[in-house]
Amino acid sequence: DDAWRHHANCTDLDPALFFPEGQGGAAVPEAAKAACAACPVRTDCLDFALTNGIKAGYWGGTSQRQRRQIRSARRRAAA
């Protein structure tokens, strides 16, 4: 269920803020960080990205690199 998306702060923002060209784990624009920091569905967004293996973009307040670290930590904890 992705009903959470309708409540996201990013709904009316330019997607390029969250998917900058050539991101490759680099820092994401401050505007994206600010939108996510105050977002009421930040946790749902992050869970969606992690569950679906989304690698590109800024989701739930995390960069590609941060999500990779979360997935690795979860795998280690499960082992």
C-alpha positions in Angstrom: 0.0 0.0 0.0 1.5 3.3 -1.0 -1.2 5.7 0.4 1.5 7.3 2.5 2.8 9.0 -0.7 -0.1 11.4 -0.7 1.1 12.8 2.6 4.7 13.2 1.6 6.3 16.6 1.7 7.9 15.9 -1.7 4.6 15.5 -3.6 4.7 19.1 -5.0 8.5 19.4 -5.2 10.8 18.9 -8.3 11.8 15.3 -8.4 15.3 16.4 -9.5 15.9 17.4 -5.9 15.7 13.8 -4.9 17.3 12.3 -8.0 20.2 14.5 -8.9 22.1 13.4 -12.0 25.3 11.5 -11.2 24.4 11.2 -7.5 26.4 8.0 -7.0 26.2 8.3 -3.2 27.3 11.9 -3.2 25.6 14.5 -0.9 22.1 15.4 -1.8 20.9 19.0 -2.0 20.0 20.6 1.2 16.4 21.2 -0.1 15.8 17.5 -0.3 17.2 16.9 3.2 15.0 19.7 4.6 11.9 18.3 3.0 12.5 14.8 4.3 13.5 16.0 7.8 10.0 17.5 8.4 8.1 14.8 6.4 5.3 13.1 8.3 5.8 9.8 6.3 9.6 9.7 6.3 9.6 6.3 8.0 7.1 4.8 5.5 9.2 6.2 2.6 12.4 4.7 3.9 10.7 1.4 4.5 9.4 1.4 1.0 12.9 2.1 -0.5 14.5 -0.6 1.7 11.8 -3.2 1.0 11.9 -2.6 -2.7 15.7 -2.4 -3.0 15.6 1.1 -4.4 19.1 2.3 -4.9 18.8 5.7 -6.7 17.7 8.9 -5.2 17.0 10.3 -1.7 14.3 8.3 0.2 13.1 8.7 3.7 15.8 11.1 4.6 18.6 8.8 3.4 21.0 8.8 0.5 21.9 5.7 -1.6 25.0 5.2 0.6 23.1 5.4 3.8 20.5 2.9 2.6 23.2 0.5 1.6 24.7 0.8 5.1 21.2 0.1 6.7 20.7 -3.0 4.5 24.2 -4.3 5.4 23.5 -3.7 9.1 20.2 -5.5 8.9 21.8 -8.5 7.1 24.5 -8.7 9.8 21.9 -8.5 12.6 19.9 -11.3 11.0 22.9 -13.6 10.7 
